[in-house]
Amino acid sequence: MRVLVDRFLDFVMLEKGLSENTREAYRSDLVRFTDFLMQNGTRSLNLVKRDDVVSYLMSEKDRGLGSRSLARHLVSIKIFFRYLEQEGLLQGNVTDVMDSPRLWKVLPDTLTPMEVDRLLASPDPESALGRRDLAILETFYAAGLRVSELCSLELDDLHIDMGYLRCTGKGKKERIVPIGRQAICAITDYANEVRPTLARDGTDRTLFLTRRGTAFSRKGMWKLIKQHSRSAAITKNVTPHTLRHSFASHLLAHGAPLRVIQEMLGHADIATTQQYTHVDSNRLKEVHGKFHPRA
């Protein structure tokens, strides 16, 4: 992918005569995009789907990018894909039908509560790795963590007796997130019974360990989620971020205040959290019908 990016950058500067600053802007956007694809297991641009582009843009939005920056990223990707298509290096251009002004209202798939139940029922409760995977899935859904936050959780971050965990988010900011009874049971079982059998280094305090006794990478966690979503026969594009979106959407649907959801997600700006109000239109109509005098 990086070779194709370099060819495109040479093309826009040498043949199109664009400035070095413009070339650098394209380079920055496309390196981030291709890094995201590779981290999530996509090794060829011919395998990229529309959902992959949307997931990338929404992850950048979650990182704090505004609408103008996101629009620029999409333009960079569209121009890059158009160049590859013209050069015969791309079989199909999935970005042709992507409309920038409307894109920011698009969210990755959100699981229904029934789909969450199926996903959580996927790990084998009789195996050690199944019990570990259940603890991971329960923690994702119970706390709405980013994948990097879950991978970096340590034993000392657990406060099971008080019903919460501590995580370190963007900008090294710490936040406290409550977790429910079912997640507590799964985490306690894993931490007490399974983790000691996986640990190779007695000094390593990482909570969730691979079968090799090492910390999970983001890619490894992504593969685990994919594996269990397939086992649960869920046809949606399920990623770690899907569980974070489901966490927030389900809280909103059951009446949680937006400010509280913002705090639990670790969003610096409530405008980022407000994207979930686009998802739960049924609840908004129900509230309007109940409280508006002329509904």
N, C-alpha and C positions, 0 to 999 in steps of 0.2 A: 504493500500500500504506500509506503514512504517513497519508493521509487517513482510511482505514478504521481504522487504529490509533487515531487521535484521536477518531473517532466512538465507538469502543468504550470509550475511557477516559472520555469524557463520560458515557456510559451507566452505567458501573459507579459513578461518583461521584454523578451527579445523580439517577438512577432507582433504583439499588441502595443508595445511601447509604454506600458503602464509604469508608474513611478516605483522606486524602491520601497517607499512607505506602503503603497497599495499591495505590492508583492509580499511584504512582511505581514500585513494584516491577513491576507489570504493564507499565508504559511501558518500563522498562529491558530487561525480557526480550523484549518484542515488537519493540523497535527493533533489538536485536541479531539477532533471528530474521529480520526483513524485510531488514535490511542483508545478511545472509548469502545470502538468496535472490537479491537483486538482483545481488550480486557474482558469483553463479554463473549468471546469465543468466535467472532466472525473473522475469518481469515481472507476472504475475497470480497471485493466490492460488488461482484456479480451476485453475491448472496444477500446483499443488503435489502431489507424490506422497508416499507414506509414506516412501520412501527419502530424500527431501529432508529430512524432519523428523528421521529417524534420523541422517543425515549431519551435520546441524546439531548435534544433541545430542552426537554422538561428537567433533565438532571442539571443542565446549565442554569435554568430558571431557579431551581432549588438552591443552586450555589450562590444566587443573588443577582444574576444578570437581569437587566431590564429589557423591555420590549424592543427597544431600538437595537441593542446589542444582539438579542436573539434573532431579530430580522436580518441583521448583517451576517450572522453565522449561517442562516438558511440560504441567503443569497450566495455566499461563498460555496456552500455545498452544491447548490443548483448549477452554478457556473462550472464547477469542477466536474460534475456528472455530465453536463452537456458537452464539455470538451472531450471526456472519455468516450461518450457515445459517438461523437463526430469522428474520432480517431479509430473507431471500431474496437475499442477496448472494453466496452460495456454493452451487455446484451439487452438490458432494459433500464430505462431511466425512471426510477420510482418517484423522483422529485418533481417531474413535469406537472403533476396534478396537485401539488402542494401549494396552498394559497396562504401567503404570509399573514395578512391581517386577521384571518380567522383561526390561524393555527394555535394562538395562545389560549384559546378556550378548550383545546383538545387535551384530555388527560389520558394517560395510559389506562388500560383496563383495570377496573376495580372489581374485586371478588364480591359475590353475594355472601351473606352469612352462611348459607348452606354450602357454598363452594369452599369457604374457609374450614367448615367442619370436615369436609371430605379431604382437604389438604392435610389437616391435623391428624386425620385418621390413617394417613398413608404410611408413616413409619412403623416398622415392626416392633411392637412392644416387648417381644421376647428376646430381641438381640440388643447388644450393648450399643451398636451404632444407631439402631433404630431409636433407642431411648435418648441418645444424644441429639439425633435429628429432631425428635419431638420437642426437646428443650429449646433448640434453636428456633423452630417454627413458632412455638408458643411465645418466645421472647420477642421475635419480630413483630408478631401481631399484637401482643399485649402492650408493647412499649412504643411501637411506631418508629423504631430506630433506622437510621441510615445504615447501609451495609458496612461502611467503614467503621461506624460506631460499634456495631455488634462484633465485628472482627477484633476490635481492640479492647473489648470488655475484659476486666480482670476479676479475680475472685474477690478482691477487696472492694469492688464496686457494688457487690451484692449486699443488700440490707434486708434479708428475707424476713427477719422478725418484725420489721416495721413496714414491710410490703412495698418496697421501692428499690430501684437501682439508680446508680449514678453513672452518667456517661459524659464523655468529652466530645463535643461537636466541633463545628467549624470555628476557626479562630481560637482554638483551645478553650472554648467556653464550656464550662460544666453545667449540667442541668440534672434535676432530680425528676425521675419518671416513675409513677406508681405502676405496679404490676398486679394482676389479679390472682385469685386462688389457684386456678388451673395452671397458670404459668409457674407459680411458686412451687407447686407440687412437681412439675416436670423438671425445673431447674434444680431443685433440692435432690431429687432422685439421681439426676445426672452428676451433679457436683460431688455427691457422697459416694455413689456406687460405681459410676462409669468412668469419670475423669481420672481417678487414680490408676485405672488399668491402662489408660492411654498415655499418661504423663511419662516422659523420658528424663526430663530435667526437673529435679526437685525445686529449683529456684524460679522456674517459669510460672508466673501467676496468671497467664492468659486463661480465660474461662473456657472457651470452646476450642477443642483440639481435634486435629485430623487423626486418622488411624496411625499416622507416623509420629504422632505426639507433637506436632508443630501447630502454630497458629494458622487459622484459615486465611487465605488470600481472598480478595474480592471476587476473583474469577472462580475460586473453589466454592465459595458460598453461592454464587450465581448458578453453578452447575448443580449443587445440592437442591436448590429451589426448583430448577427445571426438572430434575429427576422425580421429585415428589409430585409436582403438578401433572406430569405425564402419568404417574401411577394412580393419581386421583381422577384421571380422565377429564381434566380441565382443559378445554380447547383454547382458552384465552392465552395471550402472551404474558405469562407470569414471571416476574422478576422480583428480586428483593424489594425494589421500589414499589411494586404492586401491593405488597403487604403493608408498606408504610401508607400508601394512598387509601387502602381499605381500612386501616386503623382510623385514619382521620375522618373518612366518609361515614363510617359506622358510628363514630362518636357524635358527629353532627346530626345524623339521622335519629339518634336517641336523645337529642336535646342538649348536648354539651355546648356551652358558650364558646364562640369563636376565639376569644382571648385565651381561654384555657387550652384549647387545641393548639393555638399558636405557641404557647409556652411549652407544651409537651413535645411538639415537633422541633422546637429550637429554632423557629423562624425569627429572624431579626425584624422583619417587616410584616405586619398583619396582611398586607396586600397579597403576599405569597400564600397565606393561609386561606384567603378569600376565594381562591380558585375552587375550593370544595363546595362553595355555595352554588356553583354551576352544575354540580353533580346531583345534588339532592333536590331536584325540582319538585318531586312529589311531596316532600315534607314542607317545602315552602308554600305550596298550594294548600296543604292541610292547615298550616298556621294561619294563612290568609283567610281561609274559609271559616276558621274558628273565631278569629278576633276582629276581622274587619266588619264594621257596622253595616255595610251594604253588600257583603259577600253573598 
